[in-house]
Amino acid sequence: MAGKPAAVLFGCKGLTLSAEEAAFFARVNPFGFILFARNVDSPDQVRALVSALRDCVGRADAPVLIDQEGGRVQRLRPPHWRQAPAAAEIAALGTKAGEAAYLNARLIGRELADLGISVDCAPVLDVARGETHSVIGDRAYSGDPAVVAMFGRAVCDGLRAEGVHPVIKHIPGHGRARADSHLELPRVGARYEDLQALDFAPFKALNGEDWAMTAHIVYDAIDPEAPATCSRAMIAGIIRDDIGFSGLLMSDDLSMKALTGDFDDRARAALEAGCDMVLHCNGDMGEMLSVAKGVGELSDAALERFAAAEERRHTAKAEAEPVATVDLLARLQALMTRR
């Protein structure tokens, strides 16, 4: 398909594409797509759907994303796919936990790559605290930012070894939020110095990663008017400058209730604030039509970031130690049972 892709990632409704969806994606030319449990039945079905999505836009490298963290948040589940452990379950392993995180990520990455899925929305780098909302809960590795960063790096390395992009989230940190941003807008009143020392630290440690997802949270010390996703002060001043993240920056889902207004306005606000692309997940055609009105083409800078990320992904897979799946599983199971 001619022209630059649009600065948006879309979901779809079901196990196969409808004619309406296929025509819409061909016309809008989104940068990529995201899958959810509603899009998953069997390996062959997922492969066919992934292929159909890419055929719509005529780009074999169009990113296809999924949330496959393990624990509560994984769209691929038994009987066709392994039930992976949650972050907190891995962190509880003690001195062997870092190795377990890497092995688990390689196994997840291998499952995704087998289906043609190229991006995993993991790891979670949110720092756990007493007030952390249960929407994060056992998805967080630790209350120590250095430990979170260690696990995050292990997961990123494991996914990339299998040819899958990791996405660090939810930048600049969801740990202090007392509300679920799927349902309402959280506000964080912590001082800038405290945010910098704790919440931002894991993201700063992994600021060389290729993809990140924003948090729909208002941080009063930075911008009391707009959530991070739609705040230029947050994206330019904190995420890009202070944290130093230079990779592809995507919004969290525009359909979450933390955001308000028409969907074209939501998309426009996130892109004007500095996101490279926006994410819309639920496959609602009316909402997608509105989002499409608020997005333009992916910027040259974003395309350059994507090209660099793709090169790194392919290089990492080529250089990774070849290990049979059965051996990866055996090594992980040995660690998980040695407590």
ABEGO torsion letter per residue (X at the ends): XBEBBBBBBBBBABABBBAAAAAAAAAAGBABBBBBAAABABAAAAAAAAAAAAAAAGBAABBBBBBBAEEABBABBOAABBBBBBAAAAAAAEAAAAAAAAAAAAAAAAAAAAAGBABBBOBBABBBBAABBAAAEAABABABAAAAAAAAAAAAAAAAAAGBBBBBOBOAEAAABABBAAABBBBBABBAAAAAAAAAAAAAAAAABABBBBBBBBBAAABAABBAAABAAAAAAAAAAAAGBABBBBBBBAABAABBEBAAAAAAAAAAAGBABBBBAAGBAAAAAAAAAABBBBBAAAAAAAAAAAAAAAAAAAABBBBBAAAAAAAAAAAAABX
